[in-house]
Amino acid sequence: MAALDSNLPVTVLMPMASLARLNEPVASLAVLSAAFAAAAALLVAVGLYGVLACSLAARTREFGLRLALGADAAQVQRMVLAPVARVLLAGVACQGLAAWGVERGVMGYGDTAKERYRPGSTARAKTTAGARRPSNGPGRAPAVTPPLSTNGAGSS
C-alpha cells in the first residue's frame, strides 16, 4: 500500500479468508430466508389445491347433470378451468406488480437496473451526483475520504 500512496492511512489489515468469514452470517441469513420463502410457496400451493379440490368435489353432481342434459365435455372443462385460470392470472398479476414495486424501490428510486447500468446513461450519474458526502459536522473534514488516484499522478 505504501508503494501506491504513502499518505494513504491503512487502518485494518486482514487476510481475505477473514474477510470472507465476515460475510458468512449474511449468506446464512439469505439461505434461511430462501428456505422460508420456499416453504411458504409450498404451503400456498397445497392450500390452493385443497380449496380447488373441495370446490370441484362439491360440484360433481352439477357436472354430471350438465353432461346428461347435453353439454359438451369441452364446456364442462371450461367451467372447471375458468376459475382456476382466474386465480392463477390474479396471482401472477399481483406478483408482477410486487416485483415491479420492489425493483423500483430497491434499485434506485425510479431508475430501472437497465437504465442505471447502460453505457452512456445519465441515470447512474443522476443518482450518485446528488448524494451528499457524509461529514463530521460543519467546517470539518468528510467522514469518508475521497478515493485517491493510483496512477502515480497524485490526487486530483
N, C-alpha and C positions, 0 to 999 in steps of 0.2 A: 504494500500500500504506500509506503514511503517513496518508492520509486515513481509512483504516479503523481503524487502531490504530498509534499512533506507537511503542508499546513492542514491537511485533512485529519480531523481527530478520529481515532479508532477507539471506540469505547467498549465494544463487546466483540470478542473473537470466539468462535465456536466451530467445531467440525460440522460438516454437512449432515452427518448421522444424527447429531444432537438437534440440529435444526429440523430434520425430518421427524424426530420424535415429538417436537412441539406441535406438529400438525396431527398426531395420532388421535387426540380427543375429538377434533373436528371431524376427522374421517370416520371414526366410530359412531359419532352422533349422526352423520349423514347416512351411514348404513342402517342404523337403528330407525331413523325416520323413514327410510325407504321400505324397511320391513313392515312398519306400522301402516304405511300407505298401501302396501300390497295386501295386508290383512284386511284393511278397511274396504278395498276394492272387491276382495273375495266375499266379504260379508254382504256388501251391496248386491253383488251378482246373485248370491244364494237367496237373499231376501226377495229380490225382484222375480227370480224363478218361482219362489214359493207363492207369491201373490198371483202371478200369471197362471200358474198351475191350478190354484184354487179357483180362480175366476173361470178357467176353461172347464174344470170339473163340474162347476155349478151349471154350466150352460150346455152340457152334453145332450140333455133332452131336447133343448131348443134346436141344436144342430140336427139331431135325428128327425125332428118334426119337419124342419125346413127341407131336408133331403127327401122325406116321404111325400111332401107336397110338391116336389118337382124342382127344387133348387139344384143348380149345378154344384159339383164338388169344388169348382173354382170359386164360386160365390161364397161358399162356406169357408174356404181357406182365406179369402179376403176378409171375411168377418172376424176370423181368428187373428190374422196377422196385422190388421189395421191398427188395433190398439197397441200392439207390441211395437209396431213401426213408429207410432206417435210418441211413445215413451222413449224409444231409442233416439229419435231425432231431437226431442226436447233435451235429453241428456247430453247429446253431442253439442247442441247449440249452447247450453249452459256452460259446458266445459270449455268450448271455444271462446266464449265471452270472458270466462275467468282467466284463461291463459292469455288472452289479449290484454286484459287489465293488469295482470302481473307483469307481462312483458313491458308494458308502458310504464308501470310504476317502478320496476326494478331497474330496467335498462336505460333510464335516462330522462325521465320526466317529459315524455313526449317524443323523444328520438327513438326510432327503432334501431335494433342492432345493426341492420344492414346499412342504414344511413350513417351510423356513428363510425363504422369501420370501413366504409367505402373510400378508396383513394380519391383525394381531391374534395372530399365532403367537408362542409363547414360545420357539420353537427358536432364533431369532436371539439373543434376549437370553440364553438359556442358554449359547450358545457364546461370546458376547463378554463376558458379565458375569464369568465365572470366570477370564478371561485375566489374567495378571499383567502389570503395566506394567513394561517394562524399566527398570532403574535403573543408576546408575554405582557402586553399592555401598551398604552400609548407611548410612543417615543422609544420603545425598546426593540431589540433585535427580534426577528421572527423566531418562533419556536422550532421551525424546521428550516434548516439552511438550504438554499437552492443548490441543485446539482452543479458540480464543478466540471470543467472541461478536462478530458483525459487525453487530448491530442498534443499536450505539451505547450500549448499556446497560453495557458493560464486561464483564469476565469474571465468571462466577458460580461 
